[in-house]
Amino acid sequence: MATTVGGLVSGIDTGALVDGLVAAAGRTKTIMEAQKDTLDTRKEAYATLSARLTSLQEALEAIDEPDELRSVSARSSDDDSIGVTVDGDAVVGRFEVQVNRLARASMDVSAGFASRDTAGVLATGTLSVTIAGTTTDITVGAGDSLDDLVAAINDQVDGATAYIMDTGDATAPYRLVIGGDETGAENAVTLDTSGLDSGTGQVPSFTTVTAAVDAEVVINGTTVTDPDNEIDAAVQGLHLNLYATTTSAVDVSVARDPDTMVERVQTVVDSWNAVMSQIRSQRTWNPDEDIRGAFVGESEPRAVMQRLQTTLSSTYGTEAMNALGAIGLTTAQNGDLELDEDALREALTTDFEGVVAFATGETGAFASIAGAIDRFTDEDTGTITARGESLDTQIDTLTQRIDDFQDHLDAYRSRLQKQFTAMEIAMSRFQNAGSAIEALLPSSED
């Protein structure tokens, strides 16, 4: 580190002088830092715009298909016996559903054994387990216990689970239980013990406690069977969850859900307005109040606004319903969307299919607007994406230039300090030499 003499000889504040000279030379760095701040702000504004465009696209894509817009709700008059859910393409109507039988899985229980872990307690040979037409042969050896047989069944048989039940009986408490994993007659478990014909151990005898059966319901007078207690295919879009049998019909009703449909359209409106608000606020320029938005001088945000508005104002749907106003949507002068909920509800009531035709499908308004957004946000070809990448490059380049210029300023400061220090040392030497010469000269008194 260089030794400095801060004006001790010359009387000049060389430290302040160095600071002033470096500050003057650093004006270029200050300008570059201001430029970088502007680029950082612009990049953040573009990132926000891209995120809001993506949110708008997601809101549009959530209802750009007919089944997504067709929101329906369902109700069961006996939730303890029948639960009901629906999807967008469910048939609207009323259904009387009676549950005659629940689907069940097989369960077979053996006679008791005195021990569960004693070798040789079982007759040896083969136990055959058949499920849905597939037979698995379990080999039982002379050294196998009841626990070993359970492990073999669970390891080798797909679709069945075995375990040992301790009944607490004084002489033979352990019973082998084999149950099917799936309900329905097609998943019945069949046990064949005829292959256990060797050794001195016990041949298990099984009793079917529960037979595998299909669920049986009557829907509007028609009998429907299903291997599962969740019936999905009987009525389009209607999913019945069976919990208990009933002695009479349960009323299941499916109706359109305008509240949800209005809510989804409102989400689109809110997302649209968030995009427009971001563009407007960042394009604001007021020199008198020193306000300059990040998008001033930028062409892409204006292109976004124009593209979306053009797409929105195109003609869609049927001749009777081909404009925004027909579904309660209007555009404000500043580019925002406004939703008249009453008008939308009336359109859903009077011409539901017209609303669907206008808003959904590949050529519908929502899909068209969502597709237009790709031009800007696509990760490979989007113009907003490309502008963000360009800003990143500019920021990186400017950051490097600032770092390099700071190195230059540091070197400049060091050079100045050395020069002023050398000056002070030289002046000190001159003063010392002058004093020495003065001492050699005769005094006036001489």
N, C-alpha and C positions, 0 to 999 in steps of 0.2 A: 504494500500500500504506500503511495507517494506521500512524502512529508510536505506539509503545506505551512507557509508562514503568512498568516492572514493580515497583511498590511502593517506588520509591526515596525517595518523600516520606512516604507513609503507613506504610511498613514492612510492609504487607500483601502476601503472595505472590499478587498478582492473577492471574498466569498459571495457578497451580494452582487458584485459585478459578474462573476461566473454564473450565478443563478439567472441573472437577467439575460446574459448572452445565450444560455441554454434554452431559456423560456422563449426567446425570440426565434431561435432555430427550431423549436418544437411546435411552432404554429402549424406546420404541415401535419404533424401527428395529431394535433387537436382536430384538424379538419377531417382527417381519416377516421378518427374515433366517432365524430359526429355522423359521418357517412355510414359507419358500421351500426350505430344506434338506429339510424333510419332503416337500414336493411333488416336488422333484427325485428324491429316493429312491424315491418312489412311482411316478413316471414311469418310472424305470429298471427297477423291478420289473415294471411292466406291459409294457414293451418286451421284457424277457426272457421273460415268459409268452407274449407274442404270437409271438416267434421259436420258442419250443419247441412251441407249438401248430402252427405252420406246418411244423416239422420232422416232427411226428407225422402231420400230414395228408399230407405228401409220402411218408412211409414207408408209410402205408396205401394211397395211390393207386398206389404202385409195385407192389402185388400185389392190387389190388381187382378185377382182371379174370382170368378163368380162364387165359388164355394167359400172364399174368404170374406166376401162382402155379405153373403147370405148368412147372417148370424141368427141362430135360433136358440131357444131355451126350452127345457123340458121339465115336467113336474110329475111326480108319482104321488098318488093319494095315500100310499103306505110305504114310506121309506124303509121301514124295518124289514119288509118282505122283498121289495123290488126297488133297487136303485136305478137311476136312468141318467145317461149322458148322451149328448148329440154332437154331431159335427155340422159344418156349414151346409152340406147337401141333404140334410135330413128332411124327410117328408113331413110337411106340416099337417097335423090332424090329431084326432083323439083315438086312443087304442085301449081296449079292455083286455087285460092280461091276467090270466089265472095260472098259478104255479101248481101243477099237479105233483111234480116230483123234482127233487134236486139231483144233480149229477153227483155220483159218488165214486170213490176209488175202492179197489179190492182190499180186503183185510182178512187174512187167515191166521188162526191161532192154533198152536199145537197142544197136545196133552202135556201134562207136567213132567218135568225131569227132576231127579233128586239133586243133581249137581250141574253147574254151568261150566266148570273149568276142569272136570275130571276127564282124562284121556280114556277113550274106549266107551264112553257113555252112549255113543251112537252106533247103529248098525253101519257097516261099511258098504261102499258101492257108489251109486250115482243118484243124486237128487236132481230131477229135471224141472226147471222153472220156465214156463212159457208166458210171454207177454206180447200181445198184438201179433201173434203168429210166429214170433221168434223164440226158439228154445235154447236155453243155456243149460249145459250139464255140469253140475257141481260135484266134484269127486270128494268123497269122504273116506279118509284113511283110518287105520286102526288106532292111531295115536291122536285123533282129532277129538276136541271137546265141543260143547255147544257154542262156546265163544268163538272157536275156530270156524265153525260153520257160518255163524253170523258174519264174520269178517270176510269169508269167501264169497258169500252172497252179495254183500255190499261192494266188494271189489270187482266182481265178474258180471253181475247182472245189471243191465241198463233198464231203468224204469221201475225198480223195486227197491225197497229199503227194509232191512231186517234188524230186529233188536230183541232183547230178552226182557220179559216181564216177570218180576218177582211178586207172586200172588200172596206170599206169606203162609202158604200151606205147610203143614208140619212135615209132610213126607216128600212131596213133589212140587215145590213152589215155582220152579222155573219153566216158563212157557216161551217157545219161539214164536215171534210175531213177524209175519211177512206181509207188507202192505205195498200196494201199487202207488207210484208217484203221481200218476195222472188219473183224472176222473174219466168216466165214460166207458160204455160197454166194450168198445174196441181196445181198451187198455186193461182188460181183465187179466188177472194173474191166475195161472193154472199150475198146480203142484203135482208132480208124479213121483211117488216114493217107491214105486215097484223096483227100481234099480238098487235100492238099499237092501240087499239080500244076503249079506255075508256078515260074519263076525257074531259076537254075542251081545252087542249093544242093542239099544231100543230103536225101533223104527218109529219115527214121529208120525202121529196121526193128526191131521189138520181138520179144523172146523171153520167153515166160511162164516165169519162174523158179519161182514159187509160185502155184498156183491157189487161189482162194478156196473153202474147203470148210467144211462144218459139222462140229462135233464129233460123234463117234458112240460111245456107251457102251451096254453091255448090263447092265441092272439086274435081277437075279433072273430072267434068261432073256429079258427083253424089251428090244428094241433101242430106244434113245432117241437122237434127234438134236437138236442145238441149235446156233444160229449162234455161240454164245459158249462159252468154256471155263469159265464159271461157270454151272452148271446149277441153276436154282432151282425149276423148276416140275414136275419129274418126280415127286418124292415130297414130300408135304405137310411143310413146315417143315424140309426137308433141303436144304442148300446144298452142292453139290459143286464143288470147285475142281480142275480138271484140269491137271496139270503134265507128265505124260508118258504115253505109251501103255504098256499092260501086256500080257503074254503069257498071263496067267491072272487070275482074279477076285481082287479085293482085298476083304477083309472090312471092311465098314462097319457099326458097331453104334450104335444109339441107345437110351439107357436113361434112366429118370427119375433126377434128381439130388436126392436128399433133403437132402443137406448144404446146398445152396444154398437150398432151400425153408425149412429150419429157420433158416438164417441170416437170411432175409428176415423171418420171423415174429419172430425175436429182436430185429431192428431196430425193429419196431413196439413190442415190449414195452419196450425201452430208452427209446424216445421217449415212450411213455406215462408211464413212471415219472419221466422228467425233468420232465414237466408237473406231475404230482402232487407231486413233491418241491419244486418252486418254490412251489406254492400253500401247502403245509404250512409251509414255512420262513418264508414272509412273512405267515402268519396267526398266528404264535406271539406270545403276550403273557404276560410274566412280570414283574409290577411289582416283585417282590422283587429281581430281578436286573436291573431297568431294561432289559428286552427288549421291544420293541414292533415287530413286523413291519410292513412297508409296506402290507400288505393288511388290517390290523386295522381294522374298521369299514367295509370295502369289500364290497359285495354281489356284484360280478361274478365274482371268483375262485371263490367258493363255488358260484355258478351254473354255472360251467364244470365244476367237479368233479361236481356233481350230474347235469348233463346228460350228460356222458360216461359216468358210471357207469350211468345209466338206459339209455342207448343200448346199452351193452355187455351189459347183462343181459337184453336183449330176446331173443325167440326167432327163430332163423334156420335155414335149411337144411331138412333132411329130419327126419322123425319120429325116425329112429334116431340122427341127429347134429344136435342143435339147440341145444347149450349149449357154453360155453367149455371145460368139462372134457373134452368129447369130443375136442378137439384139443390137450389138454395145457395149457390155460390156466386159471389160477385167480386169484382176486383176494384180496389180503391185507387185513387189517383197516384198514390205513392208506390203502387205495385203490390200491396198487401192483398190477401184474400180475406173475405168476410163470409161467414156462414150464417144463414137464416135457418135455425133449427126447425122452426115450424114448417117452413117451405120444404125442407128435406123430408120431414116426417110425412107431410102430405103426399109428396112424390112417392115415397116408399109404400104408402097405403093405396094410392090410386093407380100407379103404374110401376110396380116393383120391378118387373122384368125390363122395363124401359130404363130404369136407373142402373140395373145390372149391365145392360147393353152399352150404356153411355160410359160407365166408369171402368168396366173390367174387360178382361180378354186382351189378346195381343194388340188389337187395334183400339182399345179403350183409352180414355183420357189418362187414367192413372199409370197404366203400363207405358204409354207414350212419353209421359213426363219423366218417369223413372229411367226410361231408355235414353232420353235426352241428357240426363245427368252424367251418363257414362262418358260422354264426350269430354267432360271436364275432370272427372275423378278417377277414371280408369288408371290403374297403377302402372300400365305400360304406355298408353297413348293419351292419357288425359292432359289437357292443356293446363289446368290448375296444378296437376302433379308436376308437369314439366317446369312450370314457373317456380314452384317450390324448390325443385332441384337446382334450377339456375340461381336462385337466391342463396342456397347453401354454398354453391361454388363461389359466388361473389363474396360471401361472408368469410369463407375459408381463405380466399386470396387476400382480402383486406386485412384479416387478422394476422396473416404472415407478414404483410407489409408493415403493419404497426409494430410487430415484434422486431423486425429487422431495423426499422427506424429508431426504435428505443435503444437497440444495440449501438447504432450510430451516435445517438445523443449521449449515451454513457461514455463512448470513446471520446467524443468531443469535450465533455466535461473533464475527463481525465487529462486530456491534452492541455486545456486551458489552465487547469490547476498546476500542472507541471511548469507551464510557461510563466505564470505569475509567481510561482515559488522561485523559479530561477531568477526572475527580475528582482525579487526581494533579496535574495542571496547576493546578487551582483551589487545592488545598491548598498547592502551592508558592507561589502568588501570595499566599495569606493569610499564609504564613510570612514572606515577604519584606516584606509590608506591616507585619506585627507587629514585625519587626526594625527597620524604619524608624521606627515610632512610638516604639519603645523607645529608639531613639537620640536622639529629640527630648526625651524626658523628663529632668528633672534627676536626677543621680545622688544617692545617699544621702550622698555625701561633700560635695555642695554644700550 
